[in-house]
């Protein structure tokens, strides 16, 4: 993976959430999100042989950017069926 993006709006939202709800709940939510994205990463890299170029995190979720040239047509189809771009 060559890049990581985290916009300032996400940091502000996390800070506000921490002030309102405490850091423990934020840690649980971020841990669950990280584990979820790790599952996507394992499938893309391990099973489909894709190379992940970048991970972008925003208030709307995370996005893994892959090198589509390394995926076969069935691999791209499986990726689309799972709701990934």
Protein Blocks (a to p, Z undefined) as FASTA:
>chain_A
ZZdcddfklmmmmmmmmmmnopklmmmmmmmmmmmmmmmmmmmmmmnopacfbdcddfkb
ccddddfklpcfklmmmmmmnopZZ
